[in-house]
Amino acid sequence: MKITINREGQEYGPYPLEQVRELLANGTIQSSDLAHCEGATEWVKVDQIPGIETADDSLPPVLDPAPATTSSTDTDVPDTYTPTGQHEHEFIIECKPDFSFLTVQVPGNQSLKVESSAMATMSTNMAMKTKMKGGFGRLLGGESIFINEFTAEGGPAEIAIAPGSPGDMDHVYLNGSEEIFLQSSAYVASSMNVEVDSKWQGFKGFFSGEGLFLLRCAGQGDLWFNTYGAMIEIPVDGNYVVDTSHVVAFTSGLQYNVES
């Protein structure tokens, strides 16, 4: 059951019942907030959601939330991102920017590449195949040498993906003529026509004391990546200095050099 929360006129979600229990337990939402259950015709208070009370006795005591004057409810409730621009697959990113969680709809008999061990849940007709990508060069980059391929057999399927690092997640659509470079640990998932390459020749100047190693992503389709903490997109016009440990991704048109 999916539940949408309305707090002070702002809607959030939808969330599964277990997540609503957690949000209620930690004070992110209140029992007096409004909730709409999937398939229901009316909004009810959170404490009137069917089944919400079954876990109450097992939850630890919750401290009173901070006064409204010292916190912002708009930022306390996890954010949800749905694509508005060009994309190949329908998807949603929930709980941005702290614990981003990606759910992708895969059409029947189509496949999706996913970083090893990132799959959280999937439909029963989703088949997994593990392939080695990037070989020894990718191992040097600190990224696992395996990428899993998930195929929706016989009909559409859903896969939920939880990256290894808690934090923000973003999506770009590559149109076939673009390239994007990722910090090696940032790769999450991509369409089958997106090539992920760690053996490209331009990486040599990007070794540093932080051990930064770049993956080159090219082709056509969706690409998802994440990082520990939040991401900020910076349009560069002229020169700009960024510590190598804070680089997440950049487009191929950006000229760079590394200085000690």
KOLTI-671022 format. One line per 5 residues: their letters; for each residue x, y, z of N, C-alpha, C. Coordinates in Angstrom, 1 decimal, m for minus. Layout:
BEGIN
a = X/Y/Z/X/Y/Z/X/Y/Z  ...
//
This chain:
BEGIN
mkiti = 0.8/m1.2/0.0/0.0/0.0/0.0/0.9/1.2/0.0  0.6/2.2/m0.9/1.3/3.4/m1.0/0.5/4.5/m0.3  1.2/5.4/0.4/0.5/6.4/1.2/1.1/7.8/0.8  0.3/8.8/0.5/0.7/10.2/0.3/0.4/11.0/1.5  1.4/11.8/2.0/1.2/12.6/3.2/1.0/14.1/2.8
nregq = 0.0/14.7/3.4/m0.2/16.2/3.2/0.1/16.9/4.5  1.1/17.7/4.5/1.5/18.4/5.7/1.5/19.9/5.4  0.6/20.6/6.1/0.5/22.1/5.9/0.3/22.4/4.5  m0.6/21.6/3.7/m0.9/21.9/2.4/0.1/21.4/1.3  1.2/20.8/1.8/2.2/20.3/0.8/2.2/18.8/0.8
eygpy = 2.1/18.2/m0.4/2.0/16.7/m0.5/3.4/16.1/m0.6  3.6/15.0/0.0/4.9/14.2/m0.1/4.6/12.8/m0.3  5.5/12.1/m1.0/5.3/10.7/m1.2/5.0/10.4/m2.7  4.4/9.2/m2.9/3.9/8.2/m1.9/5.0/7.4/m1.3  4.7/6.9/m0.1/5.6/6.1/0.7/4.9/4.7/1.0
pleqv = 5.7/3.6/1.2/5.1/2.4/1.8/4.8/2.6/3.2  3.9/1.7/3.8/3.4/1.8/5.1/4.6/1.8/6.1  5.6/0.9/5.9/6.7/0.9/6.9/7.5/2.2/7.0  7.6/2.9/5.8/8.3/4.1/5.8/7.5/5.2/6.5  6.2/5.2/6.4/5.3/6.1/7.1/5.5/5.9/8.6
rella = 5.5/4.7/9.0/5.7/4.4/10.4/7.0/5.0/10.9  8.1/4.9/10.2/9.4/5.4/10.6/9.3/6.9/10.6  8.7/7.6/9.6/8.6/9.0/9.6/7.8/9.5/10.8  6.7/8.8/11.2/5.9/9.1/12.4/6.7/8.9/13.6  7.5/7.8/13.7/8.3/7.5/14.9/9.4/8.5/15.2
ngtiq = 10.0/9.0/14.1/11.1/10.0/14.4/10.7/11.4/14.4  9.4/11.7/14.3/8.9/13.0/14.4/8.8/13.8/13.1  9.2/13.2/12.0/9.2/13.9/10.7/7.8/14.3/10.3  6.9/13.4/10.5/5.4/13.7/10.3/4.7/13.5/11.6  3.5/14.1/11.8/2.7/14.1/13.0/1.5/13.2/12.7
ssdla = 0.9/12.7/13.8/m0.3/11.9/13.7/m1.5/12.7/13.2  m1.4/14.0/13.4/m2.5/14.9/12.9/m2.4/15.3/11.5  m1.2/15.0/10.8/m1.1/15.3/9.4/m2.1/14.4/8.6  m2.4/14.8/7.4/m3.4/14.1/6.6/m2.7/13.1/5.7  m3.3/12.0/5.4/m2.8/10.9/4.6/m3.8/10.4/3.7
hcega = m3.4/10.0/2.5/m4.2/9.4/1.5/m3.7/8.0/1.1  m4.4/7.0/1.4/m4.0/5.6/1.1/m4.3/5.3/m0.4  m3.5/4.5/m1.0/m3.7/4.1/m2.4/m5.1/3.4/m2.5  m5.9/3.9/m3.4/m7.2/3.2/m3.6/m8.3/3.8/m2.8  m8.0/4.7/m1.8/m9.0/5.2/m0.9/m9.6/6.5/m1.6
tewvk = m10.8/6.8/m1.1/m11.5/8.0/m1.7/m11.4/9.2/m0.8  m10.9/9.1/0.4/m10.9/10.3/1.3/m9.5/10.3/2.0  m9.2/11.5/2.4/m8.0/11.8/3.2/m8.3/11.5/4.7  m7.4/10.9/5.4/m7.6/10.7/6.9/m6.4/11.2/7.6  m6.5/11.3/8.9/m5.3/11.6/9.7/m4.3/10.4/9.7
vdqip = m3.1/10.7/9.9/m2.0/9.7/9.8/m2.3/8.6/10.8  m2.8/8.9/12.1/m3.0/7.9/13.1/m4.3/7.0/12.7  m5.0/7.4/11.7/m6.1/6.6/11.2/m5.8/5.7/10.0  m4.6/5.7/9.6/m4.2/4.8/8.5/m4.4/3.3/8.9  m5.0/2.5/8.1/m5.2/1.1/8.5/m3.8/0.4/8.7
gieta = m3.6/m0.2/9.8/m2.4/m0.9/10.1/m1.3/m0.1/10.7  m1.4/1.3/10.8/m0.4/2.1/11.3/m0.1/1.9/12.7  m1.1/1.4/13.5/m0.9/1.3/14.9/m0.3/m0.1/15.3  m0.2/m1.0/14.3/0.3/m2.4/14.7/1.8/m2.3/15.1  2.5/m1.4/14.7/3.9/m1.3/15.1/4.2/m0.4/16.2
ddslp = 3.2/0.3/16.8/3.4/1.3/17.8/4.1/0.8/19.0  3.7/m0.4/19.5/4.2/m0.9/20.8/5.7/m1.2/20.7  6.1/m1.5/19.5/7.5/m1.9/19.3/8.5/m0.8/19.1  7.9/0.4/18.9/8.7/1.6/18.5/9.3/2.2/19.8  10.5/2.7/19.8/11.1/3.4/20.9/10.4/4.7/21.2
pvldp = 10.5/5.3/22.4/9.9/6.6/22.6/10.6/7.6/21.7  9.8/8.6/21.3/10.2/9.6/20.4/10.2/10.9/21.1  11.3/11.7/20.9/11.4/13.0/21.5/10.5/13.9/20.8  10.0/15.0/21.5/9.2/16.0/20.9/10.0/16.6/19.8  9.3/16.9/18.7/10.0/17.6/17.6/10.4/19.0/18.0
apatt = 11.4/19.5/17.3/11.8/20.9/17.6/10.7/21.9/17.3  10.7/23.0/18.0/9.7/24.0/17.7/9.7/24.5/16.2  8.6/24.9/15.7/8.5/25.3/14.3/9.4/26.4/14.0  9.7/27.3/15.0/10.6/28.4/14.7/12.0/28.0/14.5  12.4/26.8/14.8/13.8/26.4/14.6/14.0/25.3/13.6
sstdt = 13.0/24.9/12.9/13.1/23.9/11.9/12.2/24.2/10.7  12.5/23.6/9.6/11.6/23.8/8.4/11.0/22.5/8.0  9.7/22.4/8.1/9.1/21.1/7.7/9.2/20.8/6.2  9.5/21.8/5.4/9.6/21.6/4.0/10.9/20.8/3.7  11.9/20.9/4.5/13.2/20.2/4.3/13.2/18.9/5.2
dvpdt = 12.4/18.8/6.2/12.4/17.6/7.0/11.8/16.4/6.3  10.8/16.6/5.5/10.2/15.5/4.8/11.0/15.1/3.6  11.3/13.8/3.4/12.1/13.4/2.2/11.5/13.8/0.9  12.3/14.3/0.0/11.9/14.8/m1.3/11.8/13.6/m2.3  11.0/13.9/m3.3/10.8/12.9/m4.4/11.0/13.5/m5.7
ytptg = 11.8/12.9/m6.6/12.1/13.4/m7.9/11.5/12.5/m9.0  10.8/13.0/m9.9/10.3/12.3/m11.1/10.8/13.1/m12.3  11.1/12.4/m13.4/11.7/13.0/m14.6/10.8/13.9/m15.3  11.3/15.1/m15.7/10.5/16.0/m16.5/11.1/16.2/m17.9  12.4/15.9/m18.0/13.0/16.0/m19.3/13.1/14.7/m20.1
qhehe = 13.9/14.6/m21.0/14.0/13.4/m21.9/14.5/12.2/m21.0  13.9/11.0/m21.2/14.3/9.8/m20.5/13.8/8.6/m21.2  14.5/7.5/m21.1/14.2/6.3/m21.7/13.2/5.4/m20.9  13.5/5.4/m19.6/12.7/4.6/m18.7/11.9/5.5/m17.7  10.7/5.1/m17.3/10.0/5.8/m16.3/10.7/5.4/m15.0
fiiec = 10.9/6.4/m14.1/11.5/6.2/m12.8/11.1/7.2/m11.8  11.5/6.9/m10.6/11.3/7.9/m9.5/12.4/7.8/m8.5  12.9/8.9/m8.0/14.0/8.9/m7.0/13.3/9.5/m5.7  13.3/8.6/m4.7/12.7/9.0/m3.4/13.7/9.3/m2.3  13.3/10.1/m1.3/14.2/10.3/m0.1/15.4/11.1/m0.4
kpdfs = 15.4/12.0/m1.5/16.5/12.9/m1.8/16.5/14.0/m0.7  17.7/14.5/m0.3/19.0/14.1/m0.8/19.8/13.2/0.2  19.2/12.8/1.2/19.9/12.1/2.3/20.1/10.6/2.0  19.0/9.9/1.6/19.0/8.4/1.4/18.3/8.1/0.1  18.8/8.6/m1.0/18.1/8.5/m2.3/17.9/7.0/m2.7
fltvq = 16.7/6.8/m3.2/16.3/5.4/m3.5/15.6/5.4/m4.8  16.1/4.7/m5.8/15.7/4.7/m7.2/14.8/3.5/m7.5  13.7/3.8/m8.2/12.8/2.8/m8.7/12.6/3.0/m10.2  12.9/2.0/m11.0/12.8/2.0/m12.4/11.8/1.0/m13.0  11.0/1.5/m13.9/10.1/0.6/m14.6/10.8/0.1/m15.9
vpgnq = 10.9/m1.2/m16.1/11.6/m1.7/m17.2/10.6/m2.4/m18.1  10.4/m2.0/m19.4/9.5/m2.6/m20.3/9.8/m4.1/m20.5  8.8/m4.9/m20.9/9.0/m6.3/m21.2/10.1/m6.6/m22.2  11.0/m7.6/m21.8/12.1/m8.1/m22.6/13.2/m7.0/m22.8  13.2/m6.0/m22.0/14.3/m5.0/m22.1/15.1/m5.1/m20.8
slkve = 16.3/m4.6/m20.8/17.2/m4.8/m19.7/17.7/m3.4/m19.2  18.4/m3.5/m18.0/18.9/m2.4/m17.3/20.2/m2.8/m16.6  21.3/m1.9/m16.8/22.5/m2.2/m16.1/22.5/m1.6/m14.7  22.9/m2.3/m13.7/22.9/m1.8/m12.3/24.2/m2.2/m11.6  24.8/m1.3/m10.8/26.0/m1.5/m10.1/25.8/m2.7/m9.2
ssama = 26.8/m3.5/m9.1/26.8/m4.8/m8.3/26.4/m4.5/m6.9  25.4/m5.3/m6.3/24.9/m5.2/m4.9/24.0/m4.1/m4.7  23.6/m3.3/m5.7/22.8/m2.1/m5.5/21.3/m2.5/m5.6  20.9/m3.6/m6.1/19.5/m4.0/m6.2/18.9/m4.3/m4.8  17.8/m3.6/m4.5/17.1/m3.8/m3.2/15.9/m4.7/m3.4
tmstn = 15.0/m4.4/m4.3/13.9/m5.3/m4.6/13.6/m5.3/m6.1  12.9/m6.3/m6.5/12.5/m6.4/m7.9/11.3/m7.3/m8.1  10.7/m7.1/m9.3/9.6/m8.0/m9.7/10.1/m9.4/m9.9  9.1/m10.4/m9.7/9.5/m11.8/m9.8/9.9/m12.2/m11.2  9.5/m11.5/m12.2/9.9/m11.8/m13.6/11.1/m11.1/m14.1
mamkt = 11.9/m10.5/m13.1/13.1/m9.9/m13.5/14.3/m10.9/m13.3  15.0/m11.1/m14.4/16.1/m12.0/m14.3/17.5/m11.3/m14.3  18.4/m11.8/m13.5/19.7/m11.1/m13.3/20.8/m11.9/m14.0  21.7/m11.1/m14.6/22.9/m11.7/m15.2/24.1/m10.8/m14.8  25.2/m11.4/m14.3/26.3/m10.6/m13.9/27.4/m10.7/m15.0
kmkgg = 27.9/m9.5/m15.3/29.0/m9.4/m16.3/30.1/m8.6/m15.8  31.3/m9.0/m16.3/32.5/m8.2/m15.9/32.6/m7.0/m16.8  32.8/m5.8/m16.2/33.0/m4.6/m17.0/34.2/m3.9/m16.6  35.0/m3.5/m17.6/36.2/m2.6/m17.3/37.4/m3.4/m16.9  37.3/m4.6/m16.5/38.5/m5.4/m16.2/39.4/m4.9/m15.1
fgrll = 40.7/m5.1/m15.2/41.6/m4.7/m14.2/41.6/m3.2/m14.0  41.5/m2.5/m15.1/41.5/m1.0/m14.9/40.4/m0.5/m14.0  39.3/m1.1/m14.1/38.2/m0.6/m13.2/38.4/m1.0/m11.8  39.1/m2.2/m11.6/39.4/m2.5/m10.2/40.3/m1.5/m9.6  41.3/m1.0/m10.4/42.2/0.0/m9.9/41.5/1.3/m9.5
ggesi = 40.4/1.5/m10.2/39.6/2.7/m9.9/38.8/2.7/m8.6  38.8/1.6/m7.9/38.1/1.5/m6.7/36.6/1.1/m6.9  36.2/0.8/m8.1/34.8/0.4/m8.4/34.8/m1.1/m8.6  33.7/m1.7/m8.2/33.6/m3.2/m8.4/33.7/m3.5/m9.9  34.3/m4.7/m10.2/34.5/m5.1/m11.6/33.2/m5.7/m12.2
finef = 32.1/m5.8/m11.4/30.9/m6.4/m11.9/29.8/m5.4/m12.1  29.1/m5.5/m13.2/27.8/m4.8/m13.3/26.7/m5.9/m13.6  25.6/m5.8/m12.9/24.5/m6.7/m13.1/23.6/m6.2/m14.2  23.1/m7.1/m15.0/22.1/m6.8/m16.0/20.8/m7.5/m15.6  19.8/m6.7/m15.5/18.4/m7.2/m15.1/17.5/m7.1/m16.3
taegg = 16.8/m8.2/m16.7/16.0/m8.3/m17.8/14.5/m8.6/m17.4  13.6/m7.8/m17.9/12.2/m8.1/m17.6/11.7/m9.1/m18.6  11.5/m10.3/m18.1/11.1/m11.5/m19.0/9.6/m11.6/m19.1  9.1/m11.6/m20.3/7.7/m11.8/m20.6/6.8/m10.7/m20.3  7.2/m9.6/m19.8/6.3/m8.5/m19.5/7.1/m7.4/m18.7
paeia = 6.5/m6.3/m18.5/7.1/m5.2/m17.8/7.4/m5.6/m16.3  8.5/m5.0/m15.8/8.9/m5.3/m14.4/9.4/m4.0/m13.7  9.6/m4.1/m12.4/10.1/m3.0/m11.6/11.3/m3.4/m10.8  12.3/m2.5/m10.7/13.4/m2.8/m9.9/13.7/m1.5/m9.0  14.0/m1.8/m7.8/14.3/m0.7/m6.8/15.8/m0.8/m6.5
iapgs = 16.5/0.3/m6.5/18.0/0.4/m6.4/18.4/1.3/m5.3  19.2/0.7/m4.3/19.7/1.5/m3.2/21.2/1.6/m3.3  21.8/2.7/m3.7/23.3/2.8/m3.8/24.0/2.6/m2.5  25.3/2.2/m2.6/26.0/1.9/m1.4/26.3/3.0/m0.5  26.4/4.2/m1.1/26.7/5.4/m0.3/25.4/6.2/m0.1
pgdmd = 25.0/6.4/1.2/23.8/7.3/1.4/24.1/8.7/1.0  23.1/9.3/0.3/23.3/10.6/m0.1/22.4/10.9/m1.3  22.8/11.9/m2.1/22.0/12.4/m3.2/22.2/11.6/m4.5  21.2/11.6/m5.4/21.3/10.9/m6.6/20.8/11.8/m7.7  21.3/11.7/m8.9/20.9/12.5/m10.1/20.8/11.6/m11.3
hvyln = 20.1/12.2/m12.3/19.9/11.5/m13.6/20.3/12.4/m14.7  20.9/11.8/m15.8/21.1/12.5/m17.0/20.7/11.6/m18.2  20.3/12.2/m19.2/20.0/11.4/m20.5/21.0/11.7/m21.5  21.8/10.7/m21.9/22.8/10.9/m23.0/22.1/10.7/m24.3  22.4/11.7/m25.2/21.7/11.6/m26.5/22.5/10.9/m27.6
gseei = 23.6/10.3/m27.3/24.4/9.6/m28.3/25.6/10.4/m28.8  25.6/11.7/m28.6/26.8/12.5/m28.9/27.5/13.1/m27.7  26.9/12.8/m26.5/27.5/13.4/m25.3/28.3/12.4/m24.5  29.2/12.8/m23.7/29.9/12.0/m22.8/29.8/12.7/m21.4  29.8/11.9/m20.4/29.9/12.4/m19.0/30.9/11.6/m18.2
flqss = 31.7/12.2/m17.4/32.7/11.6/m16.6/32.3/11.5/m15.2  32.4/10.3/m14.6/31.9/10.1/m13.2/33.1/9.7/m12.3  33.1/10.2/m11.1/33.9/9.6/m10.1/33.6/8.1/m10.0  34.6/7.3/m9.9/34.5/5.9/m10.1/33.4/5.3/m9.1  33.2/5.8/m7.9/32.3/5.2/m7.0/30.8/5.8/m7.2
ayvas = 30.7/6.7/m8.2/29.4/7.4/m8.3/28.4/6.6/m9.2  28.8/5.7/m10.0/27.9/5.0/m10.9/26.9/4.2/m10.2  25.6/4.3/m10.6/24.5/3.5/m10.0/23.9/2.6/m11.0  23.4/3.1/m12.1/22.7/2.3/m13.1/22.7/3.1/m14.4  22.3/2.3/m15.5/22.2/3.0/m16.8/21.4/2.1/m17.8
smnve = 21.0/2.7/m18.9/20.4/1.9/m20.0/21.4/1.0/m20.6  21.0/0.0/m21.4/21.9/m0.9/m22.0/22.8/m0.3/m23.0  22.3/0.8/m23.7/23.1/1.4/m24.7/24.1/2.5/m24.2  24.2/2.6/m22.9/25.2/3.5/m22.3/26.4/2.7/m21.9  27.5/3.0/m22.5/28.8/2.3/m22.3/29.5/2.9/m21.1
vdskw = 30.0/2.1/m20.2/30.7/2.6/m19.0/32.1/2.1/m19.1  33.1/3.0/m19.3/34.4/2.6/m19.7/35.4/3.2/m18.7  36.3/2.3/m18.1/37.4/2.8/m17.2/38.7/2.8/m17.9  38.8/2.3/m19.1/40.1/2.2/m19.8/40.4/3.3/m20.8  39.6/4.4/m20.8/39.9/5.5/m21.7/41.2/6.1/m21.3
qgfkg = 41.8/6.8/m22.3/43.2/7.2/m22.2/43.3/8.6/m21.5  42.2/9.3/m21.3/42.3/10.6/m20.7/42.3/10.6/m19.2  42.3/9.5/m18.5/42.2/9.5/m17.1/43.6/9.7/m16.4  44.7/9.7/m17.2/46.0/9.7/m16.6/46.2/10.9/m15.7  45.8/12.1/m16.1/46.0/13.3/m15.3/45.1/13.4/m14.1
ffsge = 44.3/12.4/m13.8/43.3/12.6/m12.8/43.6/11.8/m11.5  44.7/11.1/m11.5/45.1/10.5/m10.3/45.6/11.6/m9.3  45.3/11.4/m8.0/45.7/12.4/m7.1/45.9/11.7/m5.7  46.2/12.5/m4.7/46.3/12.0/m3.4/45.0/11.4/m2.9  43.9/11.8/m3.4/42.6/11.3/m3.0/42.3/10.0/m3.7
glfll = 43.1/9.6/m4.7/42.9/8.3/m5.4/41.7/8.4/m6.4  41.4/9.6/m6.9/40.3/9.8/m7.8/40.5/9.2/m9.1  39.5/8.5/m9.6/39.6/7.8/m10.9/38.3/8.0/m11.6  38.3/8.3/m12.9/37.1/8.6/m13.6/36.6/7.5/m14.5  35.3/7.4/m14.6/34.6/6.5/m15.5/34.1/7.3/m16.6
rcagq = 34.2/6.9/m17.9/33.6/7.6/m19.0/32.4/6.9/m19.4  31.3/7.7/m19.5/30.0/7.1/m19.8/29.5/7.8/m21.1  29.2/7.0/m22.1/28.8/7.5/m23.5/27.8/6.6/m24.1  27.1/7.1/m25.1/26.1/6.3/m25.8/24.8/7.0/m25.7  23.7/6.3/m25.7/22.3/6.9/m25.7/21.5/6.2/m24.6
gdlwf = 20.9/7.0/m23.7/20.0/6.4/m22.7/20.1/7.1/m21.4  19.6/6.5/m20.4/19.5/7.0/m19.0/20.8/6.6/m18.3  21.3/7.6/m17.4/22.4/7.3/m16.5/22.1/7.9/m15.2  22.2/7.1/m14.1/22.0/7.5/m12.8/23.3/7.4/m12.0  23.6/8.5/m11.1/24.8/8.4/m10.3/24.5/9.1/m9.0
ntyga = 25.3/8.8/m8.0/25.1/9.3/m6.7/26.4/9.7/m6.0  26.3/10.3/m4.8/27.5/10.6/m4.0/27.1/10.7/m2.6  28.0/10.6/m1.7/27.8/10.7/m0.3/27.5/12.2/0.0  26.3/12.5/0.6/25.9/13.9/0.8/25.1/14.4/m0.3  25.0/15.7/m0.4/24.2/16.4/m1.4/25.0/16.8/m2.6
mieip = 24.4/17.0/m3.8/25.1/17.4/m5.0/24.7/18.8/m5.4  25.6/19.6/m5.9/25.3/20.9/m6.3/25.9/21.0/m7.8  25.0/21.4/m8.7/25.4/21.6/m10.1/26.0/23.0/m10.3  27.2/23.1/m10.8/27.8/24.4/m11.0/28.1/24.7/m12.5  27.5/25.7/m13.1/27.8/26.0/m14.5/29.2/26.8/m14.5
vdgny = 30.1/26.3/m15.3/31.4/26.8/m15.3/31.6/27.7/m16.5  32.0/28.9/m16.3/32.3/29.9/m17.3/33.6/30.5/m17.0  34.6/30.0/m17.7/36.0/30.4/m17.4/36.6/29.4/m16.5  37.5/29.8/m15.6/38.2/28.9/m14.7/37.5/28.7/m13.4  37.6/27.5/m12.8/37.0/27.2/m11.6/37.8/26.1/m10.9
vvdts = 37.9/26.3/m9.6/38.8/25.3/m8.8/37.9/24.5/m7.9  38.0/23.2/m8.0/37.3/22.2/m7.1/38.3/21.2/m6.6  38.2/21.0/m5.3/39.0/19.9/m4.7/38.7/18.6/m5.3  39.7/17.8/m5.7/39.4/16.5/m6.4/38.5/15.6/m5.6  38.5/15.6/m4.3/37.7/14.7/m3.5/36.2/15.1/m3.5
hvvaf = 35.9/16.3/m4.1/34.5/16.7/m4.2/34.0/16.7/m5.6  34.7/16.2/m6.5/34.2/16.1/m7.9/33.3/14.8/m8.0  32.1/15.0/m8.5/31.2/13.9/m8.7/31.1/13.5/m10.2  30.8/14.5/m11.0/30.6/14.3/m12.5/30.8/15.6/m13.2  31.2/15.5/m14.5/31.3/16.7/m15.4/31.2/16.2/m16.8
tsglq = 30.7/17.1/m17.7/30.6/16.8/m19.1/31.9/16.9/m19.8  31.9/16.3/m21.0/33.2/16.1/m21.8/33.7/17.5/m22.3  32.9/18.5/m22.4/33.3/19.8/m22.9/34.1/20.6/m21.9  34.3/20.1/m20.7/35.0/20.8/m19.6/36.5/20.4/m19.7  37.4/21.4/m19.9/38.8/21.1/m19.9/39.3/21.2/m18.5
ynves = 40.2/20.3/m18.1/40.6/20.2/m16.7/42.1/19.9/m16.6  42.7/20.3/m15.5/44.0/19.9/m15.1/44.1/19.7/m13.6  45.0/18.9/m13.1/45.1/18.6/m11.7/46.4/19.2/m11.2  46.3/20.0/m10.1/47.5/20.6/m9.5/47.6/20.1/m8.1  48.8/20.0/m7.6/49.0/19.5/m6.2/49.1/20.8/m5.3
//
